[in-house]
Amino acid sequence: MGKLRHQIVGYASQSMDLILMVLSLVAASLPVLARQGLPSFTELLSLKIELENFVAVVLLLWLWRFAFSMLGLYDSKRLASRKAEAVDVMKATSICTVILIFFALLLRVRTVNTRFVEVFWASSTLAVAGSRLALRTLLRRFRAHGHNFRNMLIVGSNSRAIEFAKFIPLRPEWGYEVLGFADDEWAGVHQLHAAGFPLVCDFAGLPTFLRRNVIDEVLIALPVRSFHEHASRIADLCEQQGIIVRLLSDLFNRKTERPRPEHFDDVALITHYPGPAQGWPVLTKRILDIVLSTALLLVLAPVMVLTVILIKLTSHGPVLFVQKRIGLNKRTFNIFKFRTMVADAEVKLADLERFNEVSGPVFKIKRDPRVTTVGRFLRKTSIDELPQLFNVLKGDMSLVGPRPLQLRDYELFTQAGPDWQRCRFSVRPGITCLWQVNGRSSLPFEKWMELDLQYVRKWSLWMDLQILAKTIPAVLKGSGAA
């Protein structure tokens, strides 16, 4: 699609979205008008539009368009999935609904009540998502029948490039056709021929091939270290001829990292995230941490006050146990817990090392003589963990995440543990995680690390909610607590 045509479609899409949002406003107003009675034609003509209201409406529409634009809804969705676009639409209409509520409160618009907001959000989400789904379906059928096709040339014939080329024919709605590969003869070229793809030219003949053939896009899939100069020259050549250049983002063949295009001011980068990338899901997770931890602190305040009294009455020493732990990207922080051991428990640890009952660098024994009577109850019920809600508010921890290691455990962990286990430090540590709902202290250290890695690789907000829901019965049962 040419640049002019892309701009026209973009402006048309923006106009359609704003029209649908305005129609959703009208739909949300109908229940209110039905109760109050529809105004007559004469009354409609006599209505005065004040400058303040006009400016507010224009600003509201601009903010709505800005929200849609920030979420990338006016970028090309040719390769995006229907689900991903629908989720982005839902995010955008949710933000627009919040903006509408803010304007209603600011201007004291009485008609914008709970029912109004519900109807507006539902109708705008369905209308915008439905229109985009219809357009997407139309365009994909158009491409699947051979129209608006893009010819792609892949530079590099390694296994990653071949696997990518095999995937293209499986998605005809994308409208791509791989014309072939450009590469010099080498030992791995037989894989290319076995897959049924032609080697159309070598590097020396690439400029001529690009000049004489219809090529819309070039995908560079060359090893970074040995072919950097080749890739740079090819990119320059494509730029001179106005050909789109794509770079296979899995440059280093990473299995778990998430590649993502980003900008440092005007410098374009491809960033490989070992854990969850920054964005709306991570921001939402942080907001949930703040809201839920605040609510829990308010609800559980009587329990925490009673715990303070019990600890003070039954043993000497401070109420809180404060200890250095390893957090996000190995930053240290002070973790807060209710004290469950005698005051000099850290000093006595060296004498008990030989009784350790778990594998790995961590230290656990079921009948630890340092634990007080009240402390056993606090551990069994996990009440001793409640002060960590303050760590969550501070941002040192999250409600859900790998447990933060002690400095002692980390030193032993560093000496013996394989590097893959350190991936757990790429996310904020938490109060509960997969280990909590799968046995807690009864799990061997290796299984604990595997569950942490599984959490980092597959993290989602839905996973966090599932873990939180499963943590409640696990705590009530006291399974694996020590």
C-alpha positions in Angstrom: 0.0 0.0 0.0 1.4 3.4 -1.0 2.1 6.1 1.5 -0.8 8.3 0.3 -3.2 5.4 0.4 -2.1 4.5 3.9 -2.6 8.1 5.0 -6.1 8.1 3.5 -7.0 4.8 5.2 -5.6 6.2 8.5 -7.6 9.4 8.4 -10.8 7.4 7.4 -10.2 5.0 10.3 -9.8 7.9 12.8 -12.9 9.6 11.6 -14.9 6.3 11.8 -13.7 5.7 15.3 -14.8 9.2 16.5 -18.2 8.8 14.8 -18.7 5.5 16.5 -17.7 7.0 19.9 -20.2 9.9 19.4 -22.9 7.4 18.4 -22.1 5.5 21.6 -22.6 8.7 23.5 -26.0 9.0 21.9 -26.9 5.4 22.7 -25.9 6.0 26.3 -28.1 9.0 26.5 -31.2 7.2 25.2 -32.2 5.6 28.6 -32.0 9.1 30.2 -34.0 10.7 27.5 -36.6 7.9 27.7 -37.2 8.7 31.4 -37.3 12.5 30.9 -39.1 12.5 27.6 -37.8 13.4 24.2 -37.5 17.2 23.5 -39.5 18.7 20.7 -38.0 20.0 17.4 -38.6 23.6 18.6 -36.8 22.9 21.9 -33.8 21.4 20.0 -33.6 24.5 17.8 -33.7 26.8 20.9 -30.7 25.0 22.6 -27.6 27.2 23.0 -24.2 25.8 22.6 -21.9 27.6 25.0 -18.2 28.1 24.1 -17.1 26.3 27.2 -19.1 23.2 26.2 -17.9 23.3 22.6 -14.2 23.5 23.7 -14.8 20.6 26.2 -16.3 18.4 23.4 -13.5 19.2 21.0 -10.9 18.4 23.7 -12.8 15.2 24.6 -12.7 14.0 21.0 -9.0 14.8 20.7 -8.2 12.9 23.9 -10.1 9.9 22.6 -8.2 10.0 19.3 -4.9 10.4 21.3 -5.8 7.3 23.4 -6.5 5.2 20.3 -3.3 6.5 18.6 -1.1 5.8 21.7 -2.3 2.2 21.7 -1.2 1.8 18.1 -4.7 1.3 16.7 -3.8 3.4 13.7 -0.7 1.5 12.8 -0.8 -1.3 10.2 -2.7 -4.3 11.5 -1.9 -6.5 8.5 0.1 -9.0 10.6 -1.6 -8.5 14.0 -4.1 -11.1 15.3 -7.8 -10.4 15.7 -7.5 -11.1 19.4 -4.6 -8.6 19.9 -6.5 -5.8 18.1 -9.7 -6.5 20.1 -7.8 -6.3 23.3 -6.2 -3.0 22.2 -9.7 -1.7 21.3 -11.0 -2.7 24.8 -8.1 -0.9 26.4 -8.7 2.2 24.3 -12.5 2.4 25.0 -11.8 1.8 28.7 -9.4 4.8 28.8 -11.9 6.9 26.8 -14.6 5.9 29.4 -12.4 7.1 32.2 -11.7 10.4 30.3 -15.5 10.8 29.9 -16.1 10.3 33.6 -13.4 12.9 34.4 -15.1 15.4 32.1 -18.5 14.7 33.6 -17.3 15.2 37.1 -15.4 18.4 36.1 -18.4 19.9 34.3 -21.0 18.4 36.7 -22.9 16.6 34.0 -25.7 14.9 35.9 -26.8 12.6 33.1 -23.5 10.7 33.2 -24.4 8.1 35.9 -23.4 4.5 36.3 -26.0 3.3 33.7 -24.8 5.9 31.2 -21.1 4.8 31.7 -22.0 1.1 31.3 -23.9 1.6 28.1 -21.3 3.9 26.6 -18.4 1.5 27.3 -20.3 -1.6 26.1 -21.6 0.1 22.9 -18.3 1.9 22.0 -16.3 -1.3 22.5 -18.7 -3.5 20.5 -19.0 -0.8 17.7 -15.3 -0.1 17.3 -14.2 -3.7 17.6 -17.0 -4.8 15.3 -16.1 -2.3 12.6 -12.5 -3.2 12.7 -13.2 -6.9 12.6 -15.4 -6.4 9.6 -12.8 -4.3 7.8 -10.0 -6.8 8.7 -12.1 -9.7 7.4 -12.8 -7.9 4.1 -9.1 -7.1 3.6 -7.9 -10.6 4.5 -10.4 -12.1 2.0 -9.2 -9.6 -0.5 -5.6 -10.6 0.0 -6.4 -14.3 0.2 -7.7 -14.1 -3.4 -4.4 -12.7 -4.7 -5.0 -9.0 -4.4 -2.7 -6.4 -2.6 0.1 -9.0 -2.4 3.6 -8.1 -1.2 6.6 -9.9 -2.6 9.2 -10.7 -0.1 12.9 -11.7 -0.6 14.7 -13.3 2.4 18.4 -12.6 2.7 20.1 -15.5 4.5 19.3 -19.2 4.3 19.8 -20.4 7.9 17.3 -22.6 9.7 15.5 -19.7 11.4 14.9 -18.0 8.0 13.6 -21.2 6.4 11.2 -21.8 9.3 9.9 -18.3 8.9 9.4 -18.8 5.2 7.5 -22.1 5.8 5.1 -20.2 8.0 4.2 -17.5 5.4 2.0 -19.7 3.1 0.0 -20.9 6.2 -1.3 -17.3 6.6 -2.6 -16.3 3.1 -4.6 -13.5 4.7 -1.4 -11.6 5.3 -0.9 -11.2 1.6 2.8 -12.2 1.4 4.6 -14.3 -1.1 8.2 -15.4 -0.6 9.9 -15.1 -4.0 13.1 -16.9 -2.8 16.3 -16.5 -0.9 19.5 -14.5 -1.5 22.7 -16.1 -0.1 26.1 -17.4 -1.2 26.6 -21.1 -1.6 27.4 -22.8 1.7 27.0 -26.2 3.4 23.5 -25.4 4.7 21.9 -24.5 1.4 20.7 -28.1 0.9 18.1 -27.4 3.7 16.7 -24.6 1.5 16.3 -26.8 -1.5 14.8 -29.6 0.6 12.2 -27.1 1.9 11.3 -26.2 -1.7 12.5 -22.6 -1.8 14.7 -21.3 -4.6 18.1 -19.6 -4.1 17.5 -16.7 -6.5 20.8 -15.0 -6.3 24.0 -14.6 -4.3 25.2 -11.5 -2.5 27.1 -10.2 -5.5 24.0 -10.5 -7.7 21.6 -9.0 -5.2 21.6 -5.4 -6.5 20.8 -6.6 -10.0 18.0 -8.9 -8.8 16.4 -6.0 -6.8 16.5 -3.7 -9.8 15.0 -6.2 -12.2 12.3 -7.8 -10.0 9.2 -6.6 -8.1 10.3 -6.7 -4.5 8.2 -5.0 -1.9 10.1 -6.1 1.2 13.4 -7.6 2.1 13.8 -9.7 5.3 17.4 -9.8 6.6 18.1 -13.0 8.5 21.9 -12.9 8.7 24.1 -13.7 11.7 25.0 -10.4 13.4 28.7 -11.0 14.1 29.9 -12.4 10.8 27.6 -10.7 8.3 27.1 -7.2 9.8 28.8 -5.4 6.9 26.7 -7.5 4.4 23.4 -6.6 6.3 24.4 -2.9 6.4 25.1 -2.7 2.7 21.8 -4.6 1.9 19.9 -2.1 4.1 21.5 0.8 2.3 20.7 -0.7 -1.1 17.0 -1.2 -0.1 16.8 2.3 1.1 18.1 3.6 -2.2 15.5 1.7 -4.1 12.6 2.4 -1.7 12.2 -1.2 -0.5 10.9 -2.0 3.0 13.5 -3.7 5.1 12.6 -6.1 8.0 15.0 -7.6 10.4 14.4 -11.0 11.9 14.1 -9.9 15.5 15.4 -13.2 17.0 19.0 -12.1 16.2 20.6 -14.2 18.9 18.2 -17.2 18.7 17.0 -16.6 22.2 14.3 -19.1 23.4 12.7 -17.1 26.2 13.5 -13.4 25.7 10.8 -11.2 24.2 12.2 -8.9 21.4 10.5 -5.5 21.1 11.2 -2.5 18.9 11.9 0.7 21.0 13.4 4.2 20.6 15.9 6.0 22.7 15.0 9.5 21.5 15.7 9.2 17.8 17.8 6.0 18.0 15.8 2.8 17.0 16.7 -0.3 19.0 15.5 -3.9 19.2 15.3 -4.8 22.9 15.3 -8.4 24.2 13.3 -8.7 27.4 14.2 -11.7 29.6 11.1 -11.1 31.7 7.8 -9.3 31.1 8.3 -6.2 28.9 7.2 -2.8 30.2 3.8 -1.6 29.1 0.1 -1.6 30.0 0.1 -5.1 31.6 3.1 -4.2 33.9 1.5 -0.9 34.8 -1.8 -2.6 35.5 0.0 -5.1 37.7 1.6 -2.2 39.7 -1.7 -0.5 40.1 -3.3 -3.7 41.3 -0.5 -4.2 43.8 -1.1 -0.7 45.3 -4.9 -1.0 45.4 -5.0 -4.6 46.8 -2.2 -4.1 49.3 -3.8 -0.9 50.6 -7.2 -2.7 50.9 -5.6 -5.7 52.7 -3.8 -3.5 55.1 -7.0 -1.7 56.1 -9.0 -4.9 56.4 -6.3 -6.8 58.3 -5.3 -3.9 60.5 -7.0 -5.5 63.6 -5.2 -8.8 63.0 -1.9 -7.0 62.7 -2.5 -5.0 65.9 -3.4 -8.2 67.8 -0.2 -9.9 66.4 1.9 -7.0 67.7 0.4 -7.4 71.2 1.0 -11.2 71.2 4.6 -10.9 70.2 5.3 -8.2 72.8 3.7 -10.2 75.6 5.3 -13.6 74.8 8.9 -12.8 73.9 11.7 -10.2 74.2 12.9 -8.3 71.1 11.4 -6.1 68.3 8.0 -6.8 66.8 9.2 -6.7 63.2 12.0 -8.8 61.8 13.9 -6.7 59.2 16.3 -8.5 56.9 18.2 -7.7 53.7 16.9 -9.5 50.6 17.8 -9.7 46.9 15.1 -8.1 44.7 14.6 -6.9 41.2 17.8 -7.2 39.1 19.6 -8.2 42.3 19.0 -4.9 44.1 18.9 -5.3 47.9 16.0 -4.1 50.1 14.8 -4.5 53.6 12.0 -7.0 53.9 9.5 -6.7 56.8 8.0 -9.7 58.6 6.5 -10.3 62.1 9.2 -11.8 64.3 8.6 -15.5 64.7 12.0 -16.4 66.3 14.0 -15.5 69.3 15.8 -12.2 69.1 19.3 -13.7 68.4 18.1 -16.2 65.8 20.6 -15.0 63.2 23.5 -15.7 65.5 22.4 -19.2 66.2 22.0 -20.1 62.5 25.6 -21.3 62.2 25.1 -24.0 64.8 22.0 -25.4 63.0 23.4 -25.5 59.4 24.1 -29.2 59.7 20.4 -30.0 60.3 19.2 -28.4 57.1 16.4 -30.5 55.6 16.1 -29.0 52.1 18.4 -29.1 49.1 20.1 -26.1 47.6 21.4 -23.0 49.3 18.2 -22.3 51.4 17.9 -23.3 55.0 14.8 -24.9 56.4 14.1 -27.3 59.3 10.6 -28.3 60.4 11.2 -28.1 64.2 13.5 -25.1 64.3 14.3 -24.5 68.0 14.6 -20.7 67.4 10.9 -20.4 66.5 8.7 -19.1 69.4 5.3 -20.6 70.3 3.4 -17.7 68.9 5.8 -17.7 65.9 4.8 -21.3 65.0 1.2 -20.2 64.8 2.1 -17.0 62.8 4.0 -19.2 60.3 1.3 -21.8 60.0 -1.3 -19.1 59.2 1.2 -17.0 57.1 0.3 -14.0 59.3 4.0 -13.3 59.7 4.1 -12.3 56.0 1.5 -9.5 56.4 4.1 -6.7 56.9 5.4 -7.4 53.4 2.3 -5.6 52.2 4.3 -2.4 53.1 7.1 -3.7 50.8 4.5 -4.0 48.1 3.4 -0.4 48.6 7.0 0.8 48.5 7.6 -1.0 45.2 10.3 -3.4 46.6 7.9 -6.4 46.1 4.8 -7.4 44.3 1.8 -9.4 45.5 2.8 -12.2 43.0 6.4 -13.0 42.1 9.4 -15.2 43.0 10.3 -15.2 46.7 13.2 -12.8 47.4 16.4 -14.7 48.5 18.3 -13.9 51.7 21.9 -12.5 51.2 23.2 -15.8 52.8 21.2 -17.9 50.4 22.2 -15.8 47.4 25.9 -16.1 48.1 25.5 -19.9 48.1 23.2 -19.7 45.1 25.9 -17.7 43.2 28.6 -20.3 44.0 26.6 -23.4 42.9 23.5 -22.4 40.9 23.4 -22.5 37.1 22.9 -19.2 35.2 19.4 -20.0 34.0 18.2 -19.8 37.6 19.2 -16.2 37.8 16.4 -15.3 35.4 14.1 -15.1 38.4 15.7 -11.8 39.3 14.4 -10.1 36.1 11.0 -9.6 37.8 9.9 -8.0 41.0 9.9 -10.5 43.9 6.5 -11.3 45.5 4.7 -12.5 48.6 3.2 -15.5 46.7 3.9 -17.3 43.5 3.7 -20.8 41.9 5.8 -22.2 44.7 3.1 -21.1 47.3 0.3 -22.9 45.6 2.4 -26.1 44.8 3.7 -27.1 48.2 5.7 -24.1 49.6 8.5 -25.2 51.9 8.0 -28.9 51.1 9.3 -28.4 47.5 12.9 -29.2 46.7 15.0 -26.2 45.8 15.4 -27.3 42.1 11.6 -27.6 41.7 11.2 -24.1 43.3 13.6 -22.6 40.8 11.8 -24.3 37.9 8.5 -22.9 39.0 10.0 -19.4 39.3 11.4 -19.7 35.7 8.0 -20.9 34.5 6.4 -17.9 36.0 8.9 -15.5 34.4 8.4 -17.1 30.9 4.7 -17.3 30.9 3.7 -14.3 33.1 0.4 -12.6 32.4 -2.1 -10.7 34.5 -4.5 -13.7 34.3 -1.7 -15.9 35.8 -1.3 -13.5 38.7 -5.1 -13.5 39.4 -5.1 -17.3 39.3 -2.2 -17.5 41.7 -3.8 -15.0 44.1 -7.1 -17.0 44.0 -5.2 -20.3 44.7 -3.1 -18.8 47.5 -6.1 -18.3 49.8 -7.0 -22.0 50.2 -3.3 -22.9 50.3 -2.8 -20.5 53.3 -6.0 -21.7 55.0 -4.8 -25.3 54.7 -1.3 -24.3 55.9 0.2 -26.8 53.4 3.9 -26.7 53.3 4.3 -23.9 55.8 7.5 -23.9 57.9 
